[in-house]
């Protein structure tokens, strides 16, 4: 556990950042930096905490980002464009935020001499067929011109840059590749959140494509535990880690059916045309995180669905 550190979190109003703030706030000073395009923080109960400073700003505003980061010990760079709808509609913005925002954050961290820099990448760097890929396996850029891949390409560029800053500038960087993180507090267009919300209201659940896409689902508490180990363990420096739950594996159709069964929902499931190129299979190997960080995901799928549904029921479906 960290004590009396100054932690700077880009994308600090987001879902994962919110849980990281909650994890560290009692013993550390947190600065949350965000443009508030999405806002999980304001109504989280954390916004008025005496050890939290909220800074409104954009990662593309390099001078403001650098000034806000000054004096920080730890930087957790969660900011980025995500969500397939947004990526397809705004590919230029996606690449600018994910590449240039990461470059600005890394340069500022190097300038200020931070103790640890955590860069958020994506499991999509493994391309459309990712079955128990290890961190040293080849990454795949995808077809040039297909908007779907602008996200993974921009995140992969950030990974390379993080490793370059470690090698050339001795910046203590760690790269994490999240695999389908979900749980209470999630905002946006994630399948798990959407399916549960629809199921609670007995509304029709729409699946893009044939539903045979396979995913491994990682509950937010497990993911935050993995990030904390990357922040605190010296063995993490200079490495990349897959953070996910390789046990919680299911097709998208199976997920919708499981959500309906667990929640005793009467929702219909219908199939829509795919939005774009898709990830057919995405299952991590977490052997490296287990070996170096002693990371083990603990929350199984049905338990996670129940916990997430309880939060959504309270907050969104009174």
N, C-alpha and C positions, 0 to 999 in steps of 0.2 A: 504494500500500500504506500502511496505517496503522502508526504506531509509537508505543508508549508511551501509548496511549489506554486509558481505562477504559470497557469496553463492557458494557452491561447488556442481557441477552436474556431477555424473557419467553417462557414455553414452552420454557425452555432445555434440557429433557430430550428434546425432540422430534427428529424426523428432520432437518428442515431446519436447526434450531438446532445440531444436532450437527455438521453440515458447516460451518456458519458458525464455530463454535468452532474446529474444526480449521484453518480458513482463517486465522484471526486470532491464535491462541493463542501462537505463538512470539514475537510482538513486542508483545503487548498483554495487559492484565489483563482477564479475562472474569468477569462474574458471571452465572451461570445461575439463573434464578428459575422454579420450576415446582412444581406440586402432585403431579407424578409419576403422574398418571393413566395416561399412557403413558411408557415409559422406554427411550429409545435410548441414553442417556448412560452409565448405570452400567457396561455391558459394552463400552463403545466404546474403552477404553484411554486415555481422556482424563480420567477422574474424579479421578485422583490428581495431575494436572498442577499444578506449583507456581503457575502463573499463573491457575488456575481456582478460583473460589469457587462452591460449589453452595449455593443457598439454597432451602429448601423453603417454599413459600407459594403462595397463590392470588391471582389478579388481582382477585377480588372482595373481598379483604381490603385495603381502601384504605390504612389506616395502615401495615401491614406492607410493602405494595408501595412506598409512598412512602419509607419508611425505608431499604428495601433499595436503592432507586435513587439515594439521595443520593450525590453525588460523581461520578456517571457523566458521561462526555463524549458517548457515543453510546448511544441506546436503539433496539433492534431488537425490535419488538412482534410476535412470532410466535404468542403464546398465543391460543387460540380453540378452540371446538368445531367439529369437522369430521367428515366421514364420514356418508354418507346414512343408515345404520342409526341412528346416535346422534341425528342431527338429527330424524328422524321420531319416535323414541321419547321424546326429551326436548326438545321445541321451546321450552318456557319456559326451561330451563337454557341452551339454545343462545343464545337472545336475551339473557339476562342476562349471560352470560360475554362474548359478542362485543360487545355494546353498552356495558354498564356497565364491563366490564374495560378496554375501549379508552378510555372516558371517564376512568377512574381513572388509567390509564397516561399519558394526555396531560396531565392536570392535574398529576400529579407531575413530569413532564418539564418543564412550564412553570415550576413552582415551583422546580425545581433548575437551570434555565437550561442545558439540554443543548445540545450543538452540532448534533445531527442526530437526528431521530426517524423511524424507518422503520415505517410502518403496513402490515400485511399485510391486503389485502382478498381478493377472489376474482374469477375470470373469470366466475362465475355472475351477476354484476351485469348482464350483457348479456342475460340471459333465455335462453329455450330455443333461440334461433336466433342464434348468434354467429359470423358468417362475416367474418373479417378486420376486425372492429370496431376502430376507432381509439379512443384514450383520450377523445376529445371526442364520440363518438357517444352517443346516448341510452341510459341505463340503464333496465332494466325490472324492476319490483317483483314481477311474478307475481301469481297469483290469491290474494287474501286468504283465509286459512283453509286453504290447501294447505300442509301442514307442510314440504314440500320448500323452499319459498321463505323460510321463517324464517331460513335460513342466509344467503342472499344479501341479504335485507333488513337483517339485523343487521350484516353486513359493509359494506353501502352506508352505513348510518348512521355507522359508524366512519370511512369515507372522508370524509363530509361534515364530521364533527367534526374530523378531522385538518386539512382545509383551513380550517375556521373558526379553529382555533388558530393556523394560519399567518397568516391575514389579521388577526385581532384581537389576538393575543398575540405576533406575530412569532416563533413557534416554528418552527424550520427543519424542516418535515415533508416527507416523501416517501411517496407511496402506491404500493404495488406490487400488481399483479393477477397471481397465478401461474396458469399454464395447464398443468394435469396434470403435476406434477413427480413423478419417480420415480427410483429408483436404489438402490444399496447402502445398507443401514441403514434402509430404510423399514419402518415398522410400521403396523398397522391394516388397513383393509379396502380399500385401493386396488386397482383392477382389475389393473394391471400386476404388482404384487407377488403377488396371489392367483393369477393365471394362471401365472406362472413357477413358483411353489411347487407348484401342482398338476401342471404339466407335468413337472417334475423327478421327481415321484413316480408319473407315469403315472396320476394320478387324474382323475376326471371334472371338466371345467371347466363351471361353470354361468354362463350369461349371463342377466341380467335384461332382459326385453323381447326384441325381434326381432334385436338385434345390429347394427342399421343406424345406431346413433348414431355420430357422427363426432367424433374427438378429435385434438388435436395434442399430442404427448408431448414433454416437456422433461426431459432428463437432469439430474440434480442438480448436476453440476459446472458446467454451463452456467447453471443458475439461480443458483447461488451467485456466479458471475462477474457476473451481472446485478445481484444485490443489492449486491455490493461496489462496483459503479459508482454505485449509488444512494447508498451511504454516503459515498463519497469524492469524487464529482464535484460541484462547486458548482452546476452547471447543473441538477442534479436537484431542488433545493430548491423547494418549492411545487408540484411536478408530480406527476402520476400516470403510471405506466408499466405496459404489458403486458409481462410477461416470460415468454417461451415459445419454442417452435420450430415455426414455421409450415411447415417442410419435412416434419416427421415426422407426417404426417396419415394416419389410417386409421380404418376402422369398428371397433367393438368386436369384431364377429365376425372381421374381418380381423386384428385384434390377436391374438386367441386362436389363429387359424390360423398366424400368423407365429411366435408363441412356440413352438407345437408343431413347426413346420418347423425353426426355428433350433436348437431343443434336441433334435430328433429324438425327440420324445415320441409315445407311443401314446395319449395322453389322448383320450377322447371329449368332444365339445362338445354340451351340451344347453341348451335354452332354458326359462327359468322366467318366470312372470308378473312384470311390472314392479313394483318396490316402491312407486313413487310417480310423480308427474310427473317428466319427465326432460329433460335437455339434449339436444336432437336434434343440434346441431352446435356445436362450440366450437373455433374456429380464430382465433388472434390476428393482428392487424396489429402488428408490432414496429418499424414504420418510425420511430416517435418515439424509441424506445430506441436504434435505430441512429444516428439523426441527432444526438441530444443526448449520448448516452453511449458511442457506438461499440460497442454491444452486438451480438454475432453468436453465435447458438447454433451449436455445432460438431459435437456428437455426434448421428449419425443413429440411426434407430430400431433397426436390427438390431445395431449395435455396442452400443447402450445395453442391449438385451436380454441380450446376451452378458455384459457386465460385471456386470449385476445378477444374472444367473443364477449366475455364478461366486461371488459373495458369498453368495447364498442357499444354494448347494450346500455351501459351507464351513461356514456358521453353522447351518443348519437341516436339511440333508439329508446328514449324514455317511454 
